[in-house]
C-alpha cells in the first residue's frame, strides 16, 4: 500500500500551490499539445487554400486554372479528412493520459494528511509522532467526498480534451473556407490572425457556480487548489475535534481578499457555538471568557474558503494570544496581488499567441508582445517590491 509522509512544517500556501500545480500542469500540457497539433494542420490547410487560383476581375478561371483548382481542392479535402481522423485519435490519447488511477484521491489524501499532521503539531502531539501512514488513514477517509467531487470535475475536463482537437480544427476550417471559395477579399494575414486568436484562447467554456468563466488549465488548477485547501483544513479540524478542541482561529496572507479578511484572526467554533462562553484557561487553573465570533459554517457561507483560497484554520487555546487578532483588510495589497496575477496572464497569453502563430510575421509580433509584457512585470515588481513567481509565467501554468 502506498505511503505518504506529511511534513507539518510546510505552509498551507506551499501545499495548495504544489498539489494544485500538479493537477494544473497535466491539463495545461495536454492543452498545449492539442493546440500545437491543431495549429500544425491548420497551417497546412491555409497553405493549400492560399494556392487556389484566383480569377482576374471580371473574368473566369482558365481551363488550366480550373484543373489546378480541382487538384488543390481534392488535396485539401483529403488533408482535412486525414486531419480530422488524426485529431480524433490525438484527443483520445491525451485524455487517456490524464486518467491515471486515483489521481484525485491521491492528491486529496496527501492534502488531508498534511492538514492532520499540522494540527497534531499545534496540539502538542509533536513532530516525532507524525509518521508515514497509508492513504486509507482516518484523514484520507474523511476527505473521500472531496476526492469524489474533484474526480468528477477532472472527468469533465478529460471529456473536453477528447473533443477539442477535432472540434477546434472544424471551427478553424469554417472560419476561412467561405472566404476562400466565395472570393471574399479577407486577406490571408487577417485570416491567420483570426485563427491564431482562436487557438490562443485555448480550451474555454468552463463556468463555475458564480458564473465566472475559466480556461481548462485555470479550471483544473482552481479545482485542485480548492480541493486541496478544503481537505487540508477539514482534516485538521477533524484532528482537533478528536482531541476535544471545538474552537479555531483563521489565519491568512497580508494580501487576503475582502471575503477572507473579515475572518482572519477571528475565533470560530466547529460545533455551532457563538457569543461569549466561559472556558478553562489553556495554561492556568482558572476560567476565562472567550468571545466566539461565529461558526466555521458561517465563515464559509460568508465567502471564506472560496475557490483558490489558501487560508488556514488553527486550534485556539482559551486565554492565549490569537495570531493576527488585529488583522485589517489591505485593499492595496489585494490590488497588487491581483495586478501581478493579471501581468502573469498577459505574459502567458503573449506566449500562447507566439506558439499558435500561423505565420512568421505573427510569431515575431507575438515575441515582441512577450518582451513588452515581461518588461511591464519587471517595472511592477520594482515599484511594489513583490516577489516574482516566474513559474506562473510559463505556458504550462494555469490561469488562476
Beta strands, then each sheet from edge to edge (+ up, - down):
strand 1: 3-4
strand 2: 133-134
strand 3: 206-207
strand 4: 213-214
strand 5: 247-251
strand 6: 267-269
strand 7: 275-280
strand 8: 287-292
strand 9: 294-295
strand 10: 312-315
sheet 1: 1+ 2-
sheet 2: 3+ 4-
sheet 3: 9+ 6+ 5- 10+
sheet 4: 7+ 8-
end
